[in-house]
Amino acid sequence: MIKTALVHSDAYTRFDYGELRVVAGTTATETSVAVEVRNVGERAGEEVVQLYCRDDVASVARPSRELIGFTRVDLAPGESTTVGFTVPANRLAFYDPAMQRVTEPGTFTFSVGASSADIRAKATVELTGETVLHPLADREMTTVR
């Protein structure tokens, strides 16, 4: 499913998002997320591609959507690019009832869009493995390629 929206750069243009492709990692390894973004308007434009995640089955209440990565892409009319995100397992960690930062196995829903109110694609995957403890000092950020 492809969705289109108007965004403002120097002029108005439209961006389409392709299907979200997710290669699930484990509770100890990274997850890869990719989406194709195409400028389908008549003018060059800039889009901020935002990656969100929801932990669907956490042992404690979690946000319904958490921003875990973003990047800005400049595209000429008709141009497309594939935006890839690498999400470390500890980027999905949260504080459990014992106040330890953990990543738990279960289903996670990843989504991308121009904003949290303008989600264009979603995919749900299963992260397997044991519950992993992540010290605060080991916090890594999502990388973009």
Summary of the structure (lengths in Angstrom):
residues: 145
radius of gyration: 16.3
end to end distance: 23.1
largest distance: 54.1
contacts: 448
relative contact order: 0.27
helix: 5%
strand: 58%
